[in-house]
Each structure stands twice: as structure tokens, then as C-alpha cells.
């Protein structure tokens, strides 16, 4: 004789529905973790910056969007850096300039011939925008400057249209005023790529 079997119910295979509050809480948790990661990324690894003005022409153009890295970074000669002055005329603006010399180094300018020497070595600067007139000396009293320890001397690539360390409004830049090195251009798309 055949035995009767109890019908199989699907109660055990159905998942109980989570209350809406639990789902909302889970999404908030994911969002908060993502926000914290983004904050940490931009605080310790890098940030975005926009070029304003023509002081870095022809290397950078006004409106270029850059990724700036500050992870384990120490400024080196030739680096394109973003500067935030602690006080003075430019304290509310980010400046994008090139590092020319660091503390203890002596700079000699030949304004007529557009050359800059650091500790007796003439810098190879194919990136500067030259004009058929002398390079501006700014507020410098002469053609020789020694950078104080703990500071940097920065200049724009468009030397005759750049507010930089030659002028008292910028002056020498403290290491802590350098937010990081510009490493990558993300806009415009036609110029996307790493910066040299």
C-alpha cells in the first residue's frame, strides 16, 4: 500500500523580508564608508585643482583640471606644484607654479638672456615662454637670491606674466604651503595625460 506523503511547503525556501529601516540603514552605512574613503583619498593621496590665468602657459592653460598628489611628497626642482599661501595677498587663491630652488640654494638670474642658474648650474628650461624682451625681475633687488632654509623659490613658466617668488606678494614659499605636485591633467580631454 502506498504511503501518503505530506505536501512540501515552500515556507522554508522563502527568505523573510527585511524591514525597510534595515535596508535604509545598510545603504546609509555603504554611503558613509564611501564618503570616508573619498575624504581620506583627497586628504592623504591627492586632490583636484583648476588652473586660473596664464602664468603657466604654454605648459598649462587656464581652465585645465589637474590631479595633485601629496602622498609622501617632498618638492623637487622642476616639479609643478600647487601653493596655498598662509597669509598675504594670495592667501585665498591656489597658485600653480614650478619649483626652481629649495632652501640653502643660490639663484642667479640673467634677465637679458632668460636664464636661471642654481648653485652655478644653468637650468635647462625648454618649457618657459620667452619673449623678445628681457625677463621681468619683479621686486628682486638684484640678480642673485639665496633661498632661506625651509622655503622654496617658485616661478611660472610664462615668466613675464607670472606672480611668483620674484614678487613680494608671493615671496618664498614654505614647505607646508605646498599642497602637492600636479601629476595628471584630466581636462581638457584633448590634453589628458601625465605632466612632465
RODO-2510 file (C-alpha; in nm, 4 decimals, decimal comma):
residues 196
     n   res          X          Y          Z
     1     x     0,0000     0,0000     0,0000
     2     x     0,1288     0,3458    -0,0925
     3     x     0,2034     0,5783     0,1923
     4     x     0,0634     0,9236     0,1847
     5     x     0,3262     1,1911     0,1950
     6     x     0,2705     1,5336     0,3414
     7     x     0,2778     1,8095     0,0788
     8     x     0,6013     2,0030     0,0644
     9     x     0,5530     2,3647     0,1616
    10     x     0,7648     2,6489     0,0317
    11     x     0,7812     2,8265     0,3663
    12     x     1,1325     2,7066     0,4343
    13     x     1,2632     2,8222     0,0930
    14     x     1,1252     3,1779     0,1119
    15     x     1,3503     3,4426     0,2647
    16     x     1,1876     3,6606     0,5215
    17     x     1,1627     4,0204     0,4010
    18     x     1,3787     4,2701     0,5832
    19     x     1,2069     4,5711     0,7232
    20     x     1,2565     4,8901     0,5212
    21     x     1,4517     5,0538     0,8028
    22     x     1,7176     4,7795     0,7866
    23     x     1,7589     4,8269     0,4104
    24     x     1,7886     5,2043     0,4507
    25     x     2,0424     5,1560     0,7293
    26     x     2,2518     4,9228     0,5100
    27     x     2,2589     5,1781     0,2259
    28     x     2,3495     5,4604     0,4661
    29     x     2,6351     5,2519     0,6014
    30     x     2,7704     5,1901     0,2490
    31     x     2,7360     5,5610     0,1635
    32     x     2,9162     5,6701     0,4829
    33     x     3,2048     5,4286     0,4254
    34     x     3,2394     5,5508     0,0656
    35     x     3,2347     5,9152     0,1804
    36     x     3,5044     5,8479     0,4422
    37     x     3,7220     5,6732     0,1816
    38     x     3,6864     5,9674    -0,0585
    39     x     3,7778     6,2149     0,2184
    40     x     4,0834     6,0085     0,3145
    41     x     4,1833     5,9748    -0,0505
    42     x     4,1707     6,3502    -0,1113
    43     x     4,3368     6,4299     0,2227
    44     x     4,6306     6,1901     0,2048
    45     x     4,6694     6,0884    -0,1602
    46     x     4,5546     6,3682    -0,3881
    47     x     4,3044     6,6327    -0,4829
    48     x     4,1822     6,8167    -0,7892
    49     x     4,2819     7,1694    -0,8822
    50     x     4,1948     7,4080    -1,1645
    51     x     4,4417     7,6371    -1,3415
    52     x     4,3365     8,0032    -1,3393
    53     x     4,5240     8,2531    -1,5542
    54     x     4,8141     8,2211    -1,7936
    55     x     5,1167     8,2113    -1,5633
    56     x     5,1979     7,8512    -1,6602
    57     x     5,1487     7,8894    -2,0388
    58     x     5,2423     7,7063    -2,2568
    59     x     5,2685     7,4082    -2,0207
    60     x     4,9226     7,4581    -1,8678
    61     x     4,6286     7,6653    -1,9843
    62     x     4,3630     7,8481    -1,7851
    63     x     4,0805     7,6039    -1,7150
    64     x     4,2946     7,2888    -1,7151
    65     x     4,1858     7,0433    -1,4435
    66     x     4,4704     6,8689    -1,2616
    67     x     4,5118     6,5858    -1,0146
    68     x     4,7506     6,6919    -0,7393
    69     x     4,9263     6,4289    -0,5256
    70     x     5,0689     6,4878    -0,1801
    71     x     5,1331     6,1272    -0,0745
    72     x     5,4836     6,1059     0,0768
    73     x     5,5794     6,4085    -0,1307
    74     x     5,8867     6,6280    -0,0959
    75     x     5,9146     6,9114    -0,3524
    76     x     6,1936     6,8792    -0,6087
    77     x     6,3313     7,1258    -0,8627
    78     x     6,1217     7,1237    -1,1798
    79     x     5,8031     6,9961    -1,0125
    80     x     5,4767     7,1734    -1,0896
    81     x     5,3189     7,2388    -0,7510
    82     x     5,0032     7,3861    -0,6043
    83     x     5,0705     7,6518    -0,3410
    84     x     4,8336     7,7860    -0,0742
    85     x     4,9904     8,0875     0,0962
    86     x     4,9143     8,1103     0,4691
    87     x     4,8769     8,4874     0,4628
    88     x     4,9068     8,7880     0,2386
    89     x     4,7647     8,8868    -0,0965
    90     x     4,7242     8,5310    -0,2313
    91     x     4,6023     8,3555     0,0839
    92     x     4,2569     8,2960    -0,0709
    93     x     4,3893     8,1610    -0,4016
    94     x     4,5695     7,8483    -0,5122
    95     x     4,8843     7,9208    -0,7126
    96     x     5,0240     7,6711    -0,9625
    97     x     5,3976     7,7221    -1,0162
    98     x     5,7208     7,5353    -1,0854
    99     x     5,9833     7,4728    -0,8155
   100     x     6,3101     7,6437    -0,9079
   101     x     6,5193     7,6138    -0,5904
   102     x     6,4987     7,4996    -0,2285
   103     x     6,6376     7,6265     0,0993
   104     x     7,0119     7,6937     0,1030
   105     x     7,0422     7,7194    -0,2756
   106     x     7,1541     8,0372    -0,4546
   107     x     6,9814     8,1537    -0,7719
   108     x     7,1466     8,3818    -1,0284
   109     x     6,9249     8,5380    -1,2950
   110     x     7,0328     8,6565    -1,6380
   111     x     6,7208     8,8557    -1,7194
   112     x     6,8525     8,9661    -2,0591
   113     x     6,9166     8,6105    -2,1812
   114     x     6,6293     8,4389    -1,9956
   115     x     6,8494     8,2012    -1,7972
   116     x     6,8284     8,0906    -1,4364
   117     x     7,1225     7,9279    -1,2569
   118     x     7,1010     7,7404    -0,9284
   119     x     7,4269     7,6906    -0,7363
   120     x     7,6240     7,7641    -1,0537
   121     x     7,4283     7,5300    -1,2840
   122     x     7,2179     7,6840    -1,5619
   123     x     6,8732     7,5216    -1,5613
   124     x     6,7532     7,3544    -1,8804
   125     x     6,4060     7,5061    -1,9153
   126     x     6,2571     7,4249    -2,2563
   127     x     5,9074     7,4759    -2,1119
   128     x     5,9328     7,8518    -2,0458
   129     x     5,7515     8,1009    -2,2644
   130     x     6,0097     8,3502    -2,3897
   131     x     5,9530     8,6978    -2,5307
   132     x     6,1665     8,9334    -2,7378
   133     x     6,2394     9,1472    -2,4349
   134     x     6,4132     9,0854    -2,1010
   135     x     6,2622     8,8588    -1,8377
   136     x     6,0995     9,0655    -1,5624
   137     x     6,2904     9,0866    -1,2366
   138     x     5,9833     9,1579    -1,0263
   139     x     6,0670     9,3023    -0,6870
   140     x     6,4153     9,1494    -0,6705
   141     x     6,6835     9,3954    -0,5653
   142     x     6,9497     9,2318    -0,7824
   143     x     7,0169     8,9261    -0,9906
   144     x     7,1152     8,6921    -0,7046
   145     x     6,8888     8,5350    -0,4412
   146     x     6,9639     8,2800    -0,1688
   147     x     6,6610     8,0791    -0,0588
   148     x     6,6219     8,0538     0,3224
   149     x     6,6171     7,7069     0,4787
   150     x     6,2676     7,5577     0,4927
   151     x     6,1499     7,7599     0,1929
   152     x     6,1216     7,7201    -0,1842
   153     x     6,1500     7,9607    -0,4755
   154     x     5,8778     7,9075    -0,7376
   155     x     5,8145     8,0626    -1,0789
   156     x     5,5581     8,0379    -1,3555
   157     x     5,6579     7,9073    -1,6980
   158     x     5,5174     8,2247    -1,8564
   159     x     5,7866     8,4326    -1,6853
   160     x     5,6655     8,7764    -1,7921
   161     x     5,3064     8,7095    -1,6870
   162     x     5,3507     8,5293    -1,3565
   163     x     5,3120     8,6415    -0,9964
   164     x     5,5710     8,4220    -0,8281
   165     x     5,8614     8,4296    -0,5824
   166     x     6,0175     8,7263    -0,7650
   167     x     5,7379     8,9411    -0,6232
   168     x     5,6781     9,0315    -0,2578
   169     x     5,3096     8,9338    -0,2866
   170     x     5,4216     8,5692    -0,3201
   171     x     5,7801     8,5611    -0,1958
   172     x     5,9473     8,2465    -0,0706
   173     x     5,7112     7,9540    -0,0183
   174     x     5,7159     7,7436     0,2998
   175     x     5,7154     7,3670     0,2515
   176     x     5,3842     7,3401     0,4362
   177     x     5,2312     7,5885     0,1892
   178     x     5,2921     7,3417    -0,0944
   179     x     4,9783     7,1273    -0,1158
   180     x     5,1261     6,8770    -0,3593
   181     x     5,2620     6,8030    -0,7032
   182     x     5,0452     6,8318    -1,0133
   183     x     5,0809     6,4879    -1,1722
   184     x     4,7973     6,4414    -1,4222
   185     x     4,5793     6,6624    -1,6430
   186     x     4,2229     6,5317    -1,6738
   187     x     4,0699     6,8199    -1,8700
   188     x     4,0569     6,9163    -2,1467
   189     x     4,0311     6,5668    -2,2939
   190     x     4,2496     6,6714    -2,5874
   191     x     4,5434     6,7258    -2,3458
   192     x     4,4755     6,4456    -2,0984
   193     x     4,7862     6,2791    -1,9563
   194     x     5,0699     6,2876    -1,7071
   195     x     5,2599     6,6145    -1,6559
   196     x     5,6367     6,6279    -1,7059
***
